[in-house]
Amino acid sequence: MPAPAGPTPLEPPPSAAAPSRTARPGAATAAAAGAVAPAAALPWFLFASFLLNFGQGVFPPLLPEIAGTLGLSAAAAGLLGTAYSLPRALLALPAGMLLERLGPGRMMHGGIALVLAGTALAGAAPSLAAMALARAIAGLGYGTAAVVGIVYLMQAGPATERTRRGNMYEGALITANAVSGALGGGLAVLAGWRWAMAAAAVAIAGSWVTTSRRVLPAIRLRIPGPAAAPSATPAATARTAAAPPGAAAPAPRGALAAIYLVVFGLAFGWAGTITTLAPLYGGQVLGLSPAAIGRALAIGYVAEAVLLLPVGWAADTFGRLRILLPGLGVLLTGLALLPLARGAAGYTAACALLIAGMAVWMVPPALLVEHLRGGFGGRAVGAYRLIADLGMVSAPITVGWLAGRAGFGAGATAVAAVVAASGAVAGVRLGPHRYRRWRRMD
């Protein structure tokens, strides 16, 4: 694979954006451990994330069965997605600030405990209200753990490999979606959806053990605990030491707004289609079983998993915008085909395109790191998660309501409009001419 001759016109060179570690108080052995620990701990972090995501991945193929057991309409089923995403959105900014005050250990333990409790309660929920409460508890937990994980990923290696690390993380999550969706759907056919939720809870408990034993020591070396100043992330400290105040031009607000809009568009697309529209369309229109829906989604997750590393390499090498926009195009193609599907084959193809388009999910946070010039700490991640969770909150209830009132085609059209608008704004505001103009301000 040819290496780039220099920085792409869409992003700064690695030397300008790489957050370097600063010496921690203590012995030199701690610094050496900090340099080695991320590479050694990253596979364990990915494995723990894989197990943790079983609670989220098992839910979509079970949704038609849950709706049937609890007597839910399409709008009420969409409400369960909002119940999951709304508390996570409300927690996003506070979680970023709490990370800087409480440290990563307490945040990770608390987050995983909430995910486990919510998943277990969902398996026993007798009504819409109880299921919504269980999903809300799980959403709080996932939001808390995600803030810690994203900060760690963005700081755990070279700046030139940020998108690849992010896509490895995304690969662990979507692989968990594929495995848990397929296994959960099959278990639901054999023993009922409640047993599938119980099995997911066992996997989450395994994630907790793995995180405690193998992951947290390395994360603590990368993310300061409560004894550090609120802004003293390794990246922020390195940035302050490397340049005097005012030496670097701030990123244009329009560029940051465009990145956040893409974050919202991708989240809206995910929650509106993969977790709401696609399962309901497959179950209520096509009459597919949870096992068939799980298999269709699993094929899409496998396609995304295969694409993640090549997409991450291409984004880091040729420019992130050049890869982001085609990914959104693949997502839009799947949205156009989903309401046209008349059988399992067409449904599977549409789901595969929808999920494969999400291979660019970690491109926006990588763009944010570059544009914020090393300021991607707990609070910045909290803002990123807030925008993403707003998309997760608004999509299920909007799409569910539209599907119930005007049909599934109307729901797909609404999602497509949001995704297309975010891509158009990103293409205008983050284009090469905009980036070169910003670089000349330095």
PLY file of the C-alpha trace (Angstrom):
ply
format ascii 1.0
element vertex 442
property float x
property float y
property float z
element edge 441
property int vertex1
property int vertex2
end_header
0.00 0.00 0.00
1.54 3.35 -0.99
2.22 5.80 1.80
1.09 9.40 1.40
3.74 11.84 0.32
2.57 14.41 2.84
-0.44 15.65 4.76
-3.69 15.58 2.86
-5.42 18.91 2.20
-8.28 17.84 4.44
-6.41 17.52 7.72
-3.25 18.71 9.47
0.00 16.77 9.38
0.48 14.21 12.14
3.15 16.28 13.88
0.73 19.16 14.32
-2.01 17.11 15.84
-0.39 14.22 17.68
-1.05 14.47 21.41
2.22 13.53 23.12
2.38 12.17 26.61
3.91 14.27 29.36
5.89 12.92 32.27
3.64 11.80 35.09
4.63 12.50 38.68
6.58 9.51 39.92
9.25 7.20 38.70
10.45 6.75 35.16
9.03 3.25 35.19
5.52 4.69 35.24
6.24 6.63 32.07
7.67 3.54 30.43
4.63 1.54 31.45
2.44 4.25 29.98
4.20 3.93 26.66
3.85 0.16 26.55
0.50 -0.37 28.24
-1.79 1.02 25.51
-0.52 -1.40 22.86
-0.72 -4.32 25.28
-4.11 -3.35 26.69
-5.82 -2.40 23.42
-6.82 -6.01 22.50
-8.27 -6.51 25.98
-10.13 -3.20 25.69
-11.59 -4.32 22.37
-12.60 -7.69 23.83
-14.26 -6.05 26.84
-16.10 -3.65 24.51
-17.23 -6.62 22.40
-18.80 -8.32 25.42
-20.31 -5.11 26.78
-22.12 -4.40 23.54
-24.12 -7.63 23.73
-26.78 -5.73 25.67
-27.26 -3.35 22.75
-26.80 -5.77 19.85
-29.27 -8.34 21.14
-32.16 -5.87 21.23
-33.04 -5.06 17.56
-33.89 -8.61 16.39
-35.93 -9.14 19.55
-37.96 -5.94 19.09
-40.85 -7.50 17.11
-41.23 -10.26 19.72
-41.03 -7.75 22.57
-43.63 -5.58 20.87
-45.91 -8.62 20.45
-45.50 -9.78 24.06
-46.09 -6.33 25.53
-48.74 -5.31 22.98
-46.83 -2.33 21.57
-47.61 -0.29 18.46
-44.85 0.84 16.07
-44.74 4.24 17.78
-44.51 2.63 21.23
-41.74 0.32 20.01
-39.88 3.37 18.74
-40.30 4.92 22.17
-38.10 2.17 23.60
-35.25 3.43 21.42
-35.78 6.94 22.73
-35.95 5.65 26.31
-32.50 4.14 25.76
-30.96 7.19 24.09
-32.47 10.13 26.00
-30.84 9.45 29.40
-27.54 8.80 27.62
-27.85 12.16 25.87
-28.65 13.98 29.10
-25.64 12.36 30.75
-23.15 13.10 27.94
-21.77 16.46 29.09
-21.94 15.66 32.83
-20.15 12.38 32.12
-17.30 14.23 30.42
-16.89 16.51 33.43
-17.27 13.64 35.90
-14.50 11.76 34.09
-12.13 14.61 34.91
-13.29 14.72 38.53
-13.82 11.06 39.44
-11.28 9.38 37.17
-11.75 6.57 34.65
-11.94 3.71 37.16
-15.08 4.82 38.94
-16.70 5.86 35.67
-16.08 2.50 33.99
-17.25 0.47 36.97
-20.39 2.57 37.32
-21.16 2.44 33.61
-20.81 -1.33 33.28
-22.87 -1.88 36.45
-25.71 0.19 34.95
-25.57 -1.69 31.65
-25.75 -5.02 33.47
-28.65 -3.90 35.67
-30.62 -2.49 32.72
-30.14 -5.61 30.59
-31.18 -7.92 33.43
-34.25 -5.79 34.19
-35.23 -5.76 30.49
-35.34 -9.54 30.50
-37.95 -9.47 33.27
-39.95 -6.40 32.17
-43.74 -7.04 32.25
-44.89 -3.78 30.63
-43.92 -0.86 28.41
-43.09 1.31 31.42
-40.82 -1.34 32.95
-39.07 -2.01 29.64
-38.56 1.71 29.04
-37.03 2.08 32.52
-34.70 -0.86 31.91
-33.58 0.56 28.57
-32.99 3.96 30.19
-30.73 2.42 32.84
-28.75 0.57 30.17
-28.45 3.77 28.13
-26.99 5.62 31.10
-24.42 2.89 31.52
-23.37 2.79 27.89
-23.04 6.57 27.79
-20.80 6.57 30.85
-18.51 3.81 29.57
-18.33 5.28 26.05
-16.88 8.61 27.23
-13.98 6.83 28.91
-13.40 4.53 25.97
-13.32 7.24 23.30
-10.89 9.45 25.23
-8.62 6.44 25.71
-8.75 5.46 22.02
-7.90 8.94 20.77
-4.84 9.11 23.06
-3.60 5.52 22.96
-1.26 5.73 19.98
0.01 7.78 17.02
-2.17 10.54 15.62
-1.75 9.05 12.14
-3.66 5.92 13.24
-6.60 7.48 15.07
-9.23 6.44 12.54
-7.84 2.93 12.43
-7.96 2.61 16.21
-11.46 4.00 16.20
-12.50 1.54 13.51
-10.99 -1.36 15.45
-13.20 -0.29 18.35
-16.18 0.03 16.03
-15.33 -3.40 14.64
-15.53 -4.89 18.12
-18.93 -3.28 18.63
-20.46 -4.33 15.34
-19.04 -7.84 15.66
-20.80 -7.99 19.02
-23.97 -6.78 17.30
-23.65 -9.54 14.72
-22.92 -12.31 17.20
-25.42 -11.22 19.85
-28.10 -10.49 17.26
-27.76 -13.90 15.61
-27.47 -15.81 18.88
-30.19 -13.77 20.55
-32.58 -14.22 17.66
-31.97 -17.97 17.61
-32.36 -18.26 21.37
-35.58 -16.26 21.21
-37.04 -18.77 18.76
-36.03 -21.68 20.98
-36.73 -20.33 24.47
-38.16 -16.82 24.18
-36.72 -13.33 24.09
-36.34 -13.09 27.87
-33.72 -15.86 27.83
-31.86 -14.00 25.09
-31.65 -10.91 27.32
-30.40 -13.08 30.20
-27.63 -14.48 28.00
-26.59 -10.92 27.08
-26.38 -10.08 30.78
-23.90 -12.94 31.27
-21.68 -11.53 28.51
-21.79 -8.07 30.13
-20.65 -9.57 33.43
-17.69 -11.04 31.56
-16.89 -7.59 30.20
-16.84 -6.20 33.73
-14.33 -8.81 34.88
-12.10 -8.24 31.83
-12.18 -4.47 32.26
-11.29 -4.65 35.94
-8.38 -7.05 35.50
-6.88 -6.13 32.14
-8.02 -2.72 30.90
-8.31 -0.18 33.69
-4.61 -0.08 34.65
-3.69 1.08 31.13
-6.60 3.53 30.94
-5.56 5.12 34.23
-2.10 5.76 32.78
-3.61 7.58 29.81
-6.43 9.51 31.49
-5.65 11.55 34.62
-7.61 10.82 37.76
-9.30 13.29 40.09
-5.98 14.51 41.47
-5.14 16.15 38.15
-6.43 19.52 37.07
-9.70 19.34 35.08
-7.96 20.26 31.84
-4.82 18.21 32.40
-5.39 15.46 29.89
-2.10 14.23 28.36
-3.06 15.84 25.04
-3.99 19.17 26.59
-0.82 19.26 28.70
1.35 18.47 25.70
-0.37 21.15 23.65
0.21 23.76 26.37
3.87 22.81 26.75
4.52 22.74 23.01
3.24 26.18 22.09
2.53 29.48 23.81
-1.07 30.68 24.11
-2.45 31.90 20.82
0.18 30.17 18.69
-2.39 28.01 16.90
-5.43 29.36 15.14
-8.71 27.97 16.46
-10.75 25.81 14.15
-13.49 27.73 12.30
-16.84 27.37 14.00
-18.44 26.42 10.72
-16.10 23.44 10.37
-16.83 22.23 13.89
-20.57 22.69 13.31
-20.32 20.63 10.10
-18.54 17.81 11.93
-21.13 17.80 14.69
-23.90 17.75 12.09
-22.38 14.62 10.52
-22.20 13.06 13.99
-25.91 13.79 14.39
-26.72 12.48 10.90
-24.92 9.18 11.40
-26.54 8.67 14.81
-29.96 9.52 13.40
-29.36 7.07 10.56
-28.28 4.30 12.92
-31.08 4.65 15.45
-33.73 5.37 12.83
-32.94 2.38 10.64
-30.85 -0.36 12.25
-32.54 -0.31 15.65
-36.06 0.79 14.60
-37.12 0.85 10.95
-35.34 -2.29 9.71
-36.48 -4.64 12.52
-40.08 -3.38 12.42
-40.26 -3.54 8.61
-38.84 -7.06 8.59
-41.20 -8.30 11.30
-44.44 -6.44 10.51
-44.32 -6.10 6.72
-42.26 -9.06 5.57
-43.25 -11.39 8.42
-39.68 -12.44 9.20
-38.87 -14.23 12.45
-36.41 -12.79 15.01
-33.87 -15.38 13.85
-34.22 -14.23 10.20
-33.93 -10.57 11.18
-30.90 -11.38 13.30
-29.24 -13.20 10.39
-29.88 -10.29 8.01
-28.41 -7.80 10.44
-25.49 -10.13 11.17
-24.60 -10.23 7.46
-24.54 -6.44 7.45
-22.34 -6.37 10.54
-19.92 -8.81 8.95
-19.74 -6.61 5.84
-18.98 -3.59 8.00
-16.38 -5.50 10.01
-14.57 -6.45 6.79
-14.59 -2.81 5.65
-13.52 -1.17 8.90
-9.75 -1.54 8.70
-9.50 -0.67 4.97
-11.79 2.32 5.52
-9.76 3.46 8.53
-6.50 3.15 6.61
-7.92 5.00 3.62
-9.29 7.81 5.82
-5.94 8.25 7.59
-4.02 8.10 4.29
-6.09 9.94 1.69
-8.18 12.30 3.80
-11.15 11.67 6.02
-13.70 13.70 4.06
-12.89 11.76 0.89
-13.92 8.56 2.66
-16.76 9.98 4.76
-18.90 11.17 1.86
-18.91 7.86 -0.10
-19.80 6.08 3.13
-22.84 8.31 3.53
-23.73 7.49 -0.08
-23.74 3.75 0.69
-25.99 4.41 3.68
-28.42 6.40 1.52
-28.53 3.59 -1.04
-29.58 1.14 1.66
-32.25 3.56 2.85
-33.67 3.78 -0.66
-33.80 -0.01 -1.04
-35.23 -0.98 2.36
-38.88 0.05 1.76
-38.70 -1.62 -1.67
-37.69 -5.04 -0.28
-40.32 -7.74 -0.85
-38.52 -10.74 0.61
-35.66 -11.90 2.78
-33.04 -11.48 0.03
-33.88 -7.84 -0.71
-34.21 -7.10 2.99
-30.78 -8.59 3.70
-29.17 -6.60 0.87
-30.69 -3.34 2.12
-29.57 -4.04 5.70
-26.06 -4.89 4.49
-25.77 -1.52 2.72
-27.21 0.36 5.69
-24.73 -1.16 8.11
-21.76 -1.07 5.71
-22.28 2.66 5.32
-21.69 2.98 9.05
-18.04 1.96 8.54
-17.32 5.71 8.57
-18.79 6.11 12.09
-15.42 6.94 13.70
-14.33 9.44 11.04
-16.09 12.45 12.69
-14.39 12.03 16.11
-11.03 11.74 14.34
-11.83 14.99 12.50
-12.74 16.61 15.81
-9.41 15.64 17.36
-7.55 17.28 14.48
-9.64 20.44 14.49
-9.57 20.86 18.27
-5.76 20.67 18.22
-5.31 18.28 21.16
-8.28 19.49 23.21
-10.28 16.28 22.83
-10.60 15.54 26.54
-13.50 14.52 28.72
-15.61 17.61 28.07
-15.05 17.52 24.31
-16.03 13.85 24.24
-19.08 14.72 26.32
-20.14 17.27 23.68
-19.54 14.71 20.92
-21.62 12.11 22.75
-24.37 14.65 23.42
-24.77 15.40 19.71
-24.70 11.71 18.81
-27.23 10.85 21.48
-29.56 13.62 20.35
-29.68 11.81 17.02
-30.24 8.52 18.82
-33.06 10.07 20.87
-34.92 11.82 18.09
-34.69 9.14 15.40
-36.63 6.18 16.89
-39.65 8.16 18.01
-39.71 10.20 14.78
-39.32 7.20 12.50
-41.75 5.09 14.53
-44.39 7.82 14.41
-43.94 8.36 10.66
-44.05 4.63 9.96
-47.29 4.32 11.90
-48.91 7.35 10.28
-47.62 7.35 6.70
-45.83 4.05 6.15
-42.28 2.81 6.30
-41.34 4.70 3.14
-42.00 8.00 4.91
-39.76 6.95 7.79
-36.95 6.02 5.42
-37.32 9.32 3.57
-36.98 11.30 6.81
-33.78 9.49 7.74
-32.38 9.95 4.22
-33.07 13.69 4.35
-31.14 14.11 7.59
-28.17 12.02 6.41
-28.01 13.75 3.02
-28.17 17.22 4.59
-25.31 16.42 6.98
-23.17 15.14 4.13
-23.87 18.17 1.97
-22.90 20.60 4.73
-19.72 18.63 5.48
-18.74 18.67 1.81
-19.08 22.46 1.69
-17.59 23.39 5.07
-14.76 20.83 5.23
-13.64 20.95 1.60
-9.94 21.35 0.67
-10.24 25.09 0.03
-11.66 25.65 3.51
-8.89 23.62 5.12
-6.06 25.40 3.30
-7.49 28.76 4.31
-7.56 27.70 7.97
-3.97 26.41 7.82
-2.74 29.77 6.51
-4.09 31.39 9.70
-1.44 29.55 11.82
0 1
1 2
2 3
3 4
4 5
5 6
6 7
7 8
8 9
9 10
10 11
11 12
12 13
13 14
14 15
15 16
16 17
17 18
18 19
19 20
20 21
21 22
22 23
23 24
24 25
25 26
26 27
27 28
28 29
29 30
30 31
31 32
32 33
33 34
34 35
35 36
36 37
37 38
38 39
39 40
40 41
41 42
42 43
43 44
44 45
45 46
46 47
47 48
48 49
49 50
50 51
51 52
52 53
53 54
54 55
55 56
56 57
57 58
58 59
59 60
60 61
61 62
62 63
63 64
64 65
65 66
66 67
67 68
68 69
69 70
70 71
71 72
72 73
73 74
74 75
75 76
76 77
77 78
78 79
79 80
80 81
81 82
82 83
83 84
84 85
85 86
86 87
87 88
88 89
89 90
90 91
91 92
92 93
93 94
94 95
95 96
96 97
97 98
98 99
99 100
100 101
101 102
102 103
103 104
104 105
105 106
106 107
107 108
108 109
109 110
110 111
111 112
112 113
113 114
114 115
115 116
116 117
117 118
118 119
119 120
120 121
121 122
122 123
123 124
124 125
125 126
126 127
127 128
128 129
129 130
130 131
131 132
132 133
133 134
134 135
135 136
136 137
137 138
138 139
139 140
140 141
141 142
142 143
143 144
144 145
145 146
146 147
147 148
148 149
149 150
150 151
151 152
152 153
153 154
154 155
155 156
156 157
157 158
158 159
159 160
160 161
161 162
162 163
163 164
164 165
165 166
166 167
167 168
168 169
169 170
170 171
171 172
172 173
173 174
174 175
175 176
176 177
177 178
178 179
179 180
180 181
181 182
182 183
183 184
184 185
185 186
186 187
187 188
188 189
189 190
190 191
191 192
192 193
193 194
194 195
195 196
196 197
197 198
198 199
199 200
200 201
201 202
202 203
203 204
204 205
205 206
206 207
207 208
208 209
209 210
210 211
211 212
212 213
213 214
214 215
215 216
216 217
217 218
218 219
219 220
220 221
221 222
222 223
223 224
224 225
225 226
226 227
227 228
228 229
229 230
230 231
231 232
232 233
233 234
234 235
235 236
236 237
237 238
238 239
239 240
240 241
241 242
242 243
243 244
244 245
245 246
246 247
247 248
248 249
249 250
250 251
251 252
252 253
253 254
254 255
255 256
256 257
257 258
258 259
259 260
260 261
261 262
262 263
263 264
264 265
265 266
266 267
267 268
268 269
269 270
270 271
271 272
272 273
273 274
274 275
275 276
276 277
277 278
278 279
279 280
280 281
281 282
282 283
283 284
284 285
285 286
286 287
287 288
288 289
289 290
290 291
291 292
292 293
293 294
294 295
295 296
296 297
297 298
298 299
299 300
300 301
301 302
302 303
303 304
304 305
305 306
306 307
307 308
308 309
309 310
310 311
311 312
312 313
313 314
314 315
315 316
316 317
317 318
318 319
319 320
320 321
321 322
322 323
323 324
324 325
325 326
326 327
327 328
328 329
329 330
330 331
331 332
332 333
333 334
334 335
335 336
336 337
337 338
338 339
339 340
340 341
341 342
342 343
343 344
344 345
345 346
346 347
347 348
348 349
349 350
350 351
351 352
352 353
353 354
354 355
355 356
356 357
357 358
358 359
359 360
360 361
361 362
362 363
363 364
364 365
365 366
366 367
367 368
368 369
369 370
370 371
371 372
372 373
373 374
374 375
375 376
376 377
377 378
378 379
379 380
380 381
381 382
382 383
383 384
384 385
385 386
386 387
387 388
388 389
389 390
390 391
391 392
392 393
393 394
394 395
395 396
396 397
397 398
398 399
399 400
400 401
401 402
402 403
403 404
404 405
405 406
406 407
407 408
408 409
409 410
410 411
411 412
412 413
413 414
414 415
415 416
416 417
417 418
418 419
419 420
420 421
421 422
422 423
423 424
424 425
425 426
426 427
427 428
428 429
429 430
430 431
431 432
432 433
433 434
434 435
435 436
436 437
437 438
438 439
439 440
440 441
